[in-house]
Amino acid sequence: MPRPDLCCGFGGAFAIKEPEISTAMADDKLDAVLATGANLIVSSDLGCLLHQGGRIEKRGLPIRTMHIAELLWEGVQQNGR
């Protein structure tokens, strides 16, 4: 994915103060995810996950979000450890 380091657009109060820019940033990030063919976004940042999750739902995209701890827990459960 090009520029995975770019902000998703949430940034705390930024999303409230600049909703149009925040939405555009999230959509740019989600478009980049879609271009990879991925169907899962994993992050440790709850703000990013909530923001992207909201845009995913609004756009009806076939992507889900997951906190890194959830992903690790799934791996532990699947491996029976």
Secondary structure, DSSP 8 states (H G I E B T S, - for coil): ---TTS--S-TTTHHHH-HHHHHHHHHHHHHHHHHHT--EEEES-HHHHHHHHHHHHHHT-S-EEEEHHHHHHHHHHHTT-
